[in-house]
Amino acid sequence: MKKKFFIIDTSAILSGKPINLTDATIITSPGVSDELNPGGRDYRRFELLKETGLTILMPSRDAINTVKQTAQKTGDDR
């Protein structure tokens, strides 16, 4: 069975919806914590996710460029 990977952004944390770390590897970038209010409910949820397996990775320059190019093509860069 293939391992699943999901990349999440701040909106996934803010949504309040459950994030299941047992069925897949969940990855986010370090900047997510900058968008959360320290001590707030969402920040505490983010900290709990980190403690229970959330992976935090810095994207490579190539990955950032690929995302930007794709966003431009789909109109999601606005």
N, CA, C and O atoms as a GROMACS GRO file, in nm:
protein
  312
    1MET      N    1   0.084  -0.118   0.000
    1MET     CA    2   0.000   0.000   0.000
    1MET      C    3   0.089   0.125   0.000
    1MET      O    4   0.184   0.135   0.078
    2LYS      N    5   0.056   0.218  -0.088
    2LYS     CA    6   0.134   0.341  -0.097
    2LYS      C    7   0.109   0.432   0.023
    2LYS      O    8  -0.004   0.442   0.072
    3LYS      N    9   0.214   0.496   0.068
    3LYS     CA   10   0.203   0.593   0.176
    3LYS      C   11   0.145   0.722   0.120
    3LYS      O   12   0.185   0.767   0.013
    4LYS      N   13   0.050   0.781   0.191
    4LYS     CA   14  -0.011   0.907   0.149
    4LYS      C   15   0.062   1.024   0.212
    4LYS      O   16   0.108   1.017   0.326
    5PHE      N   17   0.073   1.132   0.135
    5PHE     CA   18   0.132   1.256   0.183
    5PHE      C   19   0.035   1.369   0.154
    5PHE      O   20  -0.021   1.377   0.044
    6PHE      N   21   0.015   1.456   0.251
    6PHE     CA   22  -0.068   1.574   0.232
    6PHE      C   23   0.010   1.696   0.276
    6PHE      O   24   0.073   1.696   0.382
    7ILE      N   25   0.006   1.800   0.195
    7ILE     CA   26   0.068   1.928   0.228
    7ILE      C   27  -0.044   2.020   0.274
    7ILE      O   28  -0.141   2.041   0.201
    8ILE      N   29  -0.032   2.075   0.394
    8ILE     CA   30  -0.136   2.163   0.445
    8ILE      C   31  -0.081   2.304   0.467
    8ILE      O   32   0.039   2.323   0.490
    9ASP      N   33  -0.171   2.400   0.460
    9ASP     CA   34  -0.132   2.538   0.489
    9ASP      C   35  -0.208   2.584   0.613
    9ASP      O   36  -0.277   2.505   0.678
   10THR      N   37  -0.196   2.710   0.645
   10THR     CA   38  -0.257   2.764   0.765
   10THR      C   39  -0.408   2.745   0.767
   10THR      O   40  -0.466   2.722   0.873
   11SER      N   41  -0.471   2.754   0.651
   11SER     CA   42  -0.617   2.741   0.648
   11SER      C   43  -0.664   2.605   0.699
   11SER      O   44  -0.773   2.595   0.754
   12ALA      N   45  -0.584   2.502   0.681
   12ALA     CA   46  -0.621   2.370   0.733
   12ALA      C   47  -0.624   2.370   0.885
   12ALA      O   48  -0.708   2.304   0.946
   13ILE      N   49  -0.532   2.442   0.947
   13ILE     CA   50  -0.528   2.453   1.093
   13ILE      C   51  -0.647   2.537   1.140
   13ILE      O   52  -0.717   2.500   1.234
   14LEU      N   53  -0.669   2.650   1.073
   14LEU     CA   54  -0.775   2.743   1.113
   14LEU      C   55  -0.915   2.686   1.092
   14LEU      O   56  -1.010   2.729   1.157
   15SER      N   57  -0.928   2.590   1.002
   15SER     CA   58  -1.061   2.534   0.973
   15SER      C   59  -1.121   2.462   1.093
   15SER      O   60  -1.243   2.452   1.106
   16GLY      N   61  -1.035   2.411   1.180
   16GLY     CA   62  -1.083   2.337   1.295
   16GLY      C   63  -1.124   2.194   1.264
   16GLY      O   64  -1.164   2.120   1.353
   17LYS      N   65  -1.113   2.155   1.138
   17LYS     CA   66  -1.150   2.019   1.099
   17LYS      C   67  -1.041   1.922   1.145
   17LYS      O   68  -0.924   1.958   1.154
   18PRO      N   69  -1.080   1.798   1.174
   18PRO     CA   70  -0.982   1.700   1.220
   18PRO      C   71  -0.872   1.675   1.116
   18PRO      O   72  -0.900   1.668   0.996
   19ILE      N   73  -0.751   1.662   1.163
   19ILE     CA   74  -0.637   1.629   1.077
   19ILE      C   75  -0.582   1.497   1.129
   19ILE      O   76  -0.524   1.491   1.238
   20ASN      N   77  -0.601   1.392   1.051
   20ASN     CA   78  -0.563   1.258   1.092
   20ASN      C   79  -0.418   1.230   1.053
   20ASN      O   80  -0.385   1.222   0.935
   21LEU      N   81  -0.334   1.214   1.153
   21LEU     CA   82  -0.193   1.190   1.128
   21LEU      C   83  -0.159   1.041   1.122
   21LEU      O   84  -0.043   1.005   1.105
   22THR      N   85  -0.258   0.955   1.136
   22THR     CA   86  -0.229   0.811   1.135
   22THR      C   87  -0.238   0.750   0.996
   22THR      O   88  -0.172   0.649   0.969
   23ASP      N   89  -0.318   0.807   0.908
   23ASP     CA   90  -0.337   0.749   0.775
   23ASP      C   91  -0.243   0.804   0.669
   23ASP      O   92  -0.233   0.750   0.559
   24ALA      N   93  -0.173   0.912   0.702
   24ALA     CA   94  -0.087   0.977   0.603
   24ALA      C   95   0.019   1.060   0.673
   24ALA      O   96   0.008   1.090   0.792
   25THR      N   97   0.121   1.097   0.598
   25THR     CA   98   0.219   1.193   0.647
   25THR      C   99   0.168   1.332   0.611
   25THR      O  100   0.142   1.361   0.495
   26ILE      N  101   0.154   1.416   0.712
   26ILE     CA  102   0.105   1.552   0.692
   26ILE      C  103   0.225   1.645   0.704
   26ILE      O  104   0.300   1.640   0.801
   27ILE      N  105   0.241   1.730   0.603
   27ILE     CA  106   0.358   1.818   0.595
   27ILE      C  107   0.311   1.963   0.584
   27ILE      O  108   0.212   1.992   0.517
   28THR      N  109   0.384   2.052   0.649
   28THR     CA  110   0.359   2.195   0.635
   28THR      C  111   0.492   2.268   0.637
   28THR      O  112   0.597   2.208   0.658
   29SER      N  113   0.487   2.398   0.614
   29SER     CA  114   0.610   2.478   0.613
   29SER      C  115   0.625   2.552   0.746
   29SER      O  116   0.528   2.569   0.818
   30PRO      N  117   0.747   2.596   0.777
   30PRO     CA  118   0.770   2.666   0.903
   30PRO      C  119   0.691   2.796   0.916
   30PRO      O  120   0.663   2.840   1.028
   31GLY      N  121   0.654   2.858   0.806
   31GLY     CA  122   0.583   2.985   0.810
   31GLY      C  123   0.443   2.977   0.868
   31GLY      O  124   0.385   3.079   0.904
   32VAL      N  125   0.388   2.857   0.876
   32VAL     CA  126   0.252   2.842   0.930
   32VAL      C  127   0.244   2.897   1.072
   32VAL      O  128   0.148   2.965   1.107
   33SER      N  129   0.343   2.868   1.154
   33SER     CA  130   0.338   2.915   1.293
   33SER      C  131   0.339   3.067   1.300
   33SER      O  132   0.286   3.124   1.396
   34ASP      N  133   0.398   3.135   1.202
   34ASP     CA  134   0.400   3.282   1.201
   34ASP      C  135   0.261   3.341   1.179
   34ASP      O  136   0.236   3.456   1.213
   35GLU      N  137   0.171   3.262   1.122
   35GLU     CA  138   0.037   3.310   1.091
   35GLU      C  139  -0.063   3.281   1.203
   35GLU      O  140  -0.181   3.316   1.192
   36LEU      N  141  -0.017   3.218   1.310
   36LEU     CA  142  -0.105   3.183   1.420
   36LEU      C  143  -0.071   3.268   1.542
   36LEU      O  144   0.045   3.302   1.565
   37ASN      N  145  -0.173   3.302   1.619
   37ASN     CA  146  -0.156   3.384   1.739
   37ASN      C  147  -0.102   3.297   1.853
   37ASN      O  148  -0.173   3.208   1.900
   38PRO      N  149   0.022   3.321   1.898
   38PRO     CA  150   0.078   3.240   2.007
   38PRO      C  151  -0.016   3.240   2.128
   38PRO      O  152  -0.064   3.344   2.172
   39GLY      N  153  -0.041   3.121   2.179
   39GLY     CA  154  -0.129   3.106   2.294
   39GLY      C  155  -0.274   3.088   2.256
   39GLY      O  156  -0.355   3.046   2.340
   40GLY      N  157  -0.308   3.118   2.132
   40GLY     CA  158  -0.446   3.103   2.088
   40GLY      C  159  -0.483   2.957   2.064
   40GLY      O  160  -0.396   2.870   2.061
   41ARG      N  161  -0.611   2.933   2.047
   41ARG     CA  162  -0.662   2.797   2.027
   41ARG      C  163  -0.596   2.730   1.906
   41ARG      O  164  -0.554   2.614   1.914
   42ASP      N  165  -0.588   2.802   1.795
   42ASP     CA  166  -0.531   2.744   1.674
   42ASP      C  167  -0.382   2.717   1.690
   42ASP      O  168  -0.331   2.617   1.639
   43TYR      N  169  -0.312   2.804   1.760
   43TYR     CA  170  -0.169   2.784   1.785
   43TYR      C  171  -0.149   2.659   1.871
   43TYR      O  172  -0.059   2.580   1.846
   44ARG      N  173  -0.233   2.643   1.973
   44ARG     CA  174  -0.222   2.525   2.060
   44ARG      C  175  -0.251   2.397   1.980
   44ARG      O  176  -0.186   2.294   2.000
   45ARG      N  177  -0.346   2.405   1.890
   45ARG     CA  178  -0.377   2.290   1.805
   45ARG      C  179  -0.257   2.257   1.715
   45ARG      O  180  -0.223   2.140   1.697
   46PHE      N  181  -0.194   2.360   1.660
   46PHE     CA  182  -0.075   2.342   1.578
   46PHE      C  183   0.037   2.276   1.659
   46PHE      O  184   0.103   2.184   1.610
   47GLU      N  185   0.058   2.322   1.780
   47GLU     CA  186   0.161   2.264   1.866
   47GLU      C  187   0.131   2.116   1.894
   47GLU      O  188   0.222   2.033   1.894
   48LEU      N  189   0.004   2.084   1.919
   48LEU     CA  190  -0.034   1.945   1.942
   48LEU      C  191  -0.008   1.860   1.818
   48LEU      O  192   0.041   1.747   1.828
   49LEU      N  193  -0.041   1.914   1.702
   49LEU     CA  194  -0.014   1.841   1.577
   49LEU      C  195   0.136   1.814   1.561
   49LEU      O  196   0.175   1.705   1.519
   50LYS      N  197   0.219   1.913   1.594
   50LYS     CA  198   0.364   1.893   1.585
   50LYS      C  199   0.409   1.782   1.679
   50LYS      O  200   0.491   1.698   1.643
   51GLU      N  201   0.354   1.781   1.800
   51GLU     CA  202   0.392   1.681   1.899
   51GLU      C  203   0.348   1.540   1.859
   51GLU      O  204   0.407   1.441   1.902
   52THR      N  205   0.244   1.531   1.778
   52THR     CA  206   0.189   1.400   1.742
   52THR      C  207   0.225   1.355   1.601
   52THR      O  208   0.172   1.254   1.553
   53GLY      N  209   0.315   1.428   1.534
   53GLY     CA  210   0.365   1.377   1.408
   53GLY      C  211   0.362   1.468   1.287
   53GLY      O  212   0.404   1.427   1.179
   54LEU      N  213   0.312   1.590   1.301
   54LEU     CA  214   0.314   1.683   1.188
   54LEU      C  215   0.459   1.709   1.148
   54LEU      O  216   0.543   1.740   1.232
   55THR      N  217   0.488   1.696   1.020
   55THR     CA  218   0.623   1.718   0.968
   55THR      C  219   0.634   1.861   0.916
   55THR      O  220   0.548   1.906   0.839
   56ILE      N  221   0.738   1.931   0.957
   56ILE     CA  222   0.760   2.068   0.911
   56ILE      C  223   0.887   2.070   0.826
   56ILE      O  224   0.995   2.036   0.873
   57LEU      N  225   0.870   2.110   0.700
   57LEU     CA  226   0.982   2.113   0.606
   57LEU      C  227   0.986   2.247   0.534
   57LEU      O  228   0.883   2.305   0.503
   58MET      N  229   1.106   2.294   0.508
   58MET     CA  230   1.125   2.414   0.427
   58MET      C  231   1.125   2.370   0.280
   58MET      O  232   1.204   2.285   0.241
   59PRO      N  233   1.036   2.428   0.200
   59PRO     CA  234   1.033   2.389   0.058
   59PRO      C  235   1.158   2.436  -0.015
   59PRO      O  236   1.216   2.540   0.018
   60SER      N  237   1.199   2.358  -0.112
   60SER     CA  238   1.315   2.396  -0.193
   60SER      C  239   1.277   2.512  -0.285
   60SER      O  240   1.159   2.537  -0.309
   61ARG      N  241   1.375   2.581  -0.336
   61ARG     CA  242   1.351   2.691  -0.431
   61ARG      C  243   1.278   2.638  -0.554
   61ARG      O  244   1.187   2.704  -0.606
   62ASP      N  245   1.318   2.520  -0.602
   62ASP     CA  246   1.251   2.460  -0.718
   62ASP      C  247   1.103   2.433  -0.690
   62ASP      O  248   1.018   2.457  -0.775
   63ALA      N  249   1.074   2.384  -0.571
   63ALA     CA  250   0.935   2.355  -0.535
   63ALA      C  251   0.852   2.484  -0.531
   63ALA      O  252   0.739   2.487  -0.578
   64ILE      N  253   0.910   2.589  -0.475
   64ILE     CA  254   0.840   2.718  -0.469
   64ILE      C  255   0.812   2.769  -0.609
   64ILE      O  256   0.702   2.816  -0.638
   65ASN      N  257   0.911   2.760  -0.697
   65ASN     CA  258   0.893   2.806  -0.835
   65ASN      C  259   0.785   2.725  -0.908
   65ASN      O  260   0.705   2.780  -0.983
   66THR      N  261   0.784   2.594  -0.885
   66THR     CA  262   0.683   2.509  -0.948
   66THR      C  263   0.543   2.548  -0.902
   66THR      O  264   0.450   2.555  -0.982
   67VAL      N  265   0.528   2.572  -0.772
   67VAL     CA  266   0.397   2.612  -0.719
   67VAL      C  267   0.354   2.746  -0.776
   67VAL      O  268   0.238   2.763  -0.813
   68LYS      N  269   0.447   2.841  -0.784
   68LYS     CA  270   0.414   2.973  -0.839
   68LYS      C  271   0.370   2.962  -0.985
   68LYS      O  272   0.272   3.024  -1.026
   69GLN      N  273   0.443   2.883  -1.064
   69GLN     CA  274   0.409   2.867  -1.205
   69GLN      C  275   0.272   2.800  -1.221
   69GLN      O  276   0.193   2.840  -1.306
   70THR      N  277   0.246   2.700  -1.141
   70THR     CA  278   0.117   2.631  -1.148
   70THR      C  279   0.004   2.724  -1.106
   70THR      O  280  -0.102   2.725  -1.167
   71ALA      N  281   0.027   2.802  -1.001
   71ALA     CA  282  -0.075   2.897  -0.954
   71ALA      C  283  -0.106   3.001  -1.061
   71ALA      O  284  -0.221   3.042  -1.077
   72GLN      N  285  -0.004   3.045  -1.134
   72GLN     CA  286  -0.027   3.141  -1.242
   72GLN      C  287  -0.111   3.079  -1.353
   72GLN      O  288  -0.201   3.143  -1.407
   73LYS      N  289  -0.082   2.955  -1.386
   73LYS     CA  290  -0.156   2.886  -1.493
   73LYS      C  291  -0.303   2.865  -1.456
   73LYS      O  292  -0.391   2.872  -1.542
   74THR      N  293  -0.329   2.840  -1.328
   74THR     CA  294  -0.466   2.810  -1.285
   74THR      C  295  -0.540   2.934  -1.234
   74THR      O  296  -0.658   2.927  -1.202
   75GLY      N  297  -0.468   3.047  -1.225
   75GLY     CA  298  -0.531   3.170  -1.176
   75GLY      C  299  -0.539   3.179  -1.025
   75GLY      O  300  -0.610   3.264  -0.971
   76ASP      N  301  -0.467   3.092  -0.956
   76ASP     CA  302  -0.469   3.092  -0.810
   76ASP      C  303  -0.364   3.182  -0.747
   76ASP      O  304  -0.344   3.179  -0.626
   77ASP      N  305  -0.298   3.262  -0.827
   77ASP     CA  306  -0.194   3.352  -0.776
   77ASP      C  307  -0.249   3.490  -0.742
   77ASP      O  308  -0.173   3.581  -0.710
   78ARG      N  309  -0.378   3.506  -0.748
   78ARG     CA  310  -0.438   3.637  -0.722
   78ARG      C  311  -0.484   3.651  -0.582
   78ARG      O  312  -0.537   3.755  -0.544
   0.00000   0.00000   0.00000
